[in-house]
Amino acid sequence: MKIQFFYVYILFSQKDEGLYIGYTENLKIRLGEHFKGRVTATRNRKPLILIHYEAFTNKKDAKAREVFLKSGFGRSQMKKALQNRFEELGYKYL
């Protein structure tokens, strides 16, 4: 039996220092689309850096995590968890 994975990922825009939170079933392909400018939401925000991703074996769990991270509380929790990475990038998240 082959296990399918579902991913939630966070990109950091070096251009505007903003974050993009997304969901995909194929992380490698989706990141390639972002980096090549094929995703409307991030096309004008390049260059982008993948700063975090999580893998799930259940699609509903992954989608719920994406929604949570996009919420105010979820975003603040994520920023606390990734504070060291943000400091490396010089991101002023507070």
C-alpha positions as CSV (number, residue, x, y, z in Angstrom):
1,M,0.0,0.0,0.0
2,K,1.4,3.4,-1.0
3,I,1.0,6.2,1.4
4,Q,0.0,9.6,0.0
5,F,1.2,12.7,1.6
6,F,-0.3,16.2,1.8
7,Y,1.7,19.2,2.5
8,V,1.3,22.6,4.1
9,Y,4.2,25.0,3.4
10,I,5.3,28.5,4.2
11,L,7.2,30.7,1.8
12,F,9.1,33.9,2.6
13,S,9.3,36.6,0.0
14,Q,12.6,38.3,0.0
15,K,11.1,41.1,-2.0
16,D,8.3,42.2,0.4
17,E,9.2,40.2,3.5
18,G,5.8,38.7,3.5
19,L,4.7,35.1,4.0
20,Y,2.7,32.8,1.8
21,I,1.0,29.7,3.3
22,G,-0.2,27.0,1.0
23,Y,-1.3,23.4,0.6
24,T,-0.3,20.9,-2.0
25,E,-0.3,17.2,-2.7
26,N,3.1,17.4,-4.5
27,L,5.5,19.7,-2.7
28,K,8.3,19.5,-5.3
29,I,6.2,20.4,-8.2
30,R,4.3,23.1,-6.4
31,L,7.5,24.8,-5.2
32,G,8.8,24.7,-8.8
33,E,5.7,26.5,-9.9
34,H,6.2,29.2,-7.3
35,F,9.9,29.6,-8.0
36,K,9.3,29.9,-11.8
37,G,6.6,32.5,-11.3
38,R,3.7,30.3,-12.4
39,V,1.5,31.0,-9.3
40,T,-0.4,34.2,-9.5
41,A,-0.3,34.9,-5.7
42,T,3.5,34.8,-5.6
43,R,4.5,35.7,-9.1
44,N,5.4,39.3,-8.2
45,R,6.9,38.4,-4.8
46,K,10.0,36.6,-5.9
47,P,12.6,35.6,-4.8
48,L,10.9,33.1,-2.5
49,I,12.4,30.9,0.2
50,L,10.8,27.8,1.6
51,I,11.0,28.2,5.4
52,H,8.8,25.5,6.7
53,Y,6.6,22.5,5.6
54,E,4.6,19.9,7.3
55,A,3.6,16.5,5.8
56,F,0.3,14.8,6.6
57,T,-1.2,11.4,5.6
58,N,-4.7,12.8,5.8
59,K,-6.0,15.4,3.4
60,K,-8.5,16.9,5.8
61,D,-5.9,17.3,8.5
62,A,-3.6,19.1,6.1
63,K,-6.3,21.5,4.9
64,A,-7.3,22.2,8.5
65,R,-3.7,23.0,9.4
66,E,-3.5,25.4,6.4
67,V,-6.7,27.2,7.5
68,F,-5.3,27.3,11.1
69,L,-2.0,28.8,10.0
70,K,-3.8,31.5,8.0
71,S,-5.9,32.5,11.1
72,G,-4.7,35.2,13.4
73,F,-3.9,32.9,16.3
74,G,-2.4,30.2,14.0
75,R,-0.1,32.8,12.3
76,S,1.1,34.2,15.7
77,Q,1.8,30.6,16.9
78,M,3.7,29.8,13.7
79,K,5.8,33.0,14.1
80,K,6.7,32.0,17.6
81,A,7.7,28.5,16.5
82,L,9.8,29.8,13.7
83,Q,11.3,32.9,15.4
84,N,14.9,31.7,15.0
85,R,14.4,31.3,11.3
86,F,12.8,34.7,11.0
87,E,15.7,36.3,12.9
88,E,18.2,34.6,10.4
89,L,16.2,36.2,7.5
90,G,16.0,39.6,9.3
91,Y,12.2,39.4,9.2
92,K,10.5,41.8,11.6
93,Y,7.5,39.7,12.5
94,L,6.4,41.5,15.7
